[in-house]
């Protein structure tokens, strides 16, 4: 199976092509950025596809990060994935950013807890905790930074994601020391591809996983009255 993976959910614009037969990433590229995903994605995809030697019709599925993450970034990546999958007549699957952060740690050791975190600003994080057997202990959620620190304090854990250092800094001196603190601004696109290769085919196109309302709200009071 050949999987095209796309990630524009956080602070990078990334794509990769995975060949599951060999287990190799045929091509991949990741550009750090906070804004400009819409302008960067299509040229990046063209470069990755050319380097991989795989044509769009020969892709077997498209995997895309669905969040949580940037409202605009999520829409860019999901729209591109849907369009490519529709044109190629292939399925598209969604991968959460929290699962993508946790995946390499769970692949190395599925029995030690992983605290996956993403900075949600205002002393909050997007949080998901994975326990024994890589099992998710709760659905992804918006949580106070202090709540994430409490989760990491229960047993020796690995803390990953863009808020990993902030969570680790709140651990009390009496808490077990984290086994790992890995702060990345965006997940590894190779793991988005690997999760996407094993995900069940979606019954409907992937949808954004926002977990919170947008910070920007319509300014109704500023609207001019109609005549």
N, C-alpha and C positions, 0 to 999 in steps of 0.2 A: 504494500500500500504506500502511496505517496501522498503526504499530507502537507498542505500549505498552511502555515501558522501565521497569524497576524496579531499584533498587540499595539494598541494606541491608548491604553486605558490610563496610564500614569505618566511618568516623566521620561518616556522614550517612545520612539516610533520604530517598530521592529517587525521583521518577517523572516521566515525560515522555511526550507523545504526538507522534510524528513522522508527517508526511504526505510520503511520498517523491515524490508527483506534483509537489508544489510545492517540496519540499526544506525546508519550514518546520517548526519545532517549534510545534505548535498550542497547547501548554500545557506547563508544567513547574514543578516546585517541588523545592527541596532544603533540608532542615533539618539543620544540623550537630548531631550527637549521638553520644555514645559508647555509651549504653544507651537502652533504651526504644523500639527500632525496632518491636517487636511492637505496642505501643500506638499508635504514631504512623502506621504505614503505611496502614491502611485509611481513616482520615479524610483523609490526604493524597491517596490514590488517588481518593477521592470528589471532592475539590476539583479535582484535575487533570482528571479526566474531565468534570466539569461545565464547567470553563473551556474545554476543548477543543471542546465541542459534539459529541463522539463518544460513542455508547453502547457499552457493553462488547461486545454482539453484532456491532458494526460494526468492531471491531479485527480486523486480518488476522493478526497474530501478536503474541506477547508475548516480550520479551527480558529476561533477568535476569542480573545478575552472579553468577558461580559461585565467585568467589574467585581467589586466596587472600584470606583476611580473617578476620573474627570468626566463630567457630564458631556462636554463637547468631544473629548477624546473617544469615549465609548461609542458615541454615535458615528464617528468617522470610521472606526475599525469595523463595527458591525455592518454598516451600510456597504463598505467595500467587500466584506466577506460574503454578504448576501448576494451582491451583484455578481461577483466572480462565480459563486456556486450556481447561481441561476443560469448564467451564460454557458457554463460548462456542463450543466445538467448533473451536478454532483451534490452530495449532502453537505451541510454545514453544521458544526457543533460548537457549543459554547464551553469555555473554560473560565472558571472564576480566577481572579488575580490572587486571592488568598490561597487557593489550591495550588496554583502555579508556584507561589513562593515556597510552600511547604514541600512540594514534590521531591526535590533533590534530597532533602533531609530524610524524608520518609523512605525513599528508595535505598538510602544508606543504612537506615535503622528504623524499622516500623514500630518498634516497641517503646521508644523514648518519646515523651510528649513534645509536640511542636506547637509553639504559640505564633501564629501568623498574624501580622499586624500591618496596617496601612495608616499613615497619618491622615486623619480626617479634620484636622485643625480644631481650634477652640477647646484644647485639652481632651479631645476625643480621638478614638481610633476605630477603624473597621477591624473586627476581631473574629478569628476562628481558631479553635483549639482542636488539635488532632492527638488522639491517645493511642492506646495499645492496638496493634494491628492496623495502623493508619486510619482508624475509625474517627470520623468527625464527632466530637462530643456535643456539638451544638451547631445550628445553622449560622452562617455569617451574619454578623450584627454590628450595629453602631454601639460602641460602649465608651464609657469614661476611661481615660488613660489609667486612672487608679484601679479600675476593674481589671484591665489587662495585666497590671502589675500583680494584683492579687492572684490571678490565674497562674502567672509565672512563678508565684511564691509557694505554691502547694507542693510541688515536687521538682527536683532538678529537671530543667526543660531547655529546649533550644528555642530561642526567640529570633524570628526572621521577619523581614519586610522593612518598609521605609520608616516605620516607627519603632524598630527594634531597640535602638539605643535609648530612645526616650522612655520606653517601658523598663529597660534594664536599670536606668538611672533612678527609678522610683522604688526599686526593690529595697526592702529594709535590710539592716545588717544581720538580722536573725534569719532571713530567708535563705534557702539553699542557693548557692551560686549558680547562675545559668551555665549550662554546658557549652553553649554557643550563643553568640550575639552577632547576627549577620544582617547588616543594614544594606539594602539595595533599593535604589529609587524605582526600579521596575523589575519584574521577574525575568528569568532567563528564557528567551524565546524558544530555545531548544526543548525546554520542559513543557512549554505550552503545546508544542507539536507532539510531544510524547503522550501527554495526557489526552490530547485530541484524538490521537490514533486509537486509543482504547475506550474512548467515551461512546456510549450508545448513540446511534444516529438520532438526531433530534426529530421529534414529531412535528415541530414547528420551527421557524427560524429563530436563532438565538435572540434573546431580548436583554436589554441593559439591566444590570443588578445595581440599582442606585443606593438603596438603604437609607437615604435621607433626602429631604426636599432641597432644591437648589437654594444657594445663598441669595442669588439675585431674584427679586420678586417684582412683578409689574407695579409700577407706580401709578395706581389708579387715581390718586388724588391729583396727579399732575396732568391728567388728560384734559384736553380742552373740551368744553361742552359743545355738543352738536347744535347747529342752528336749524 
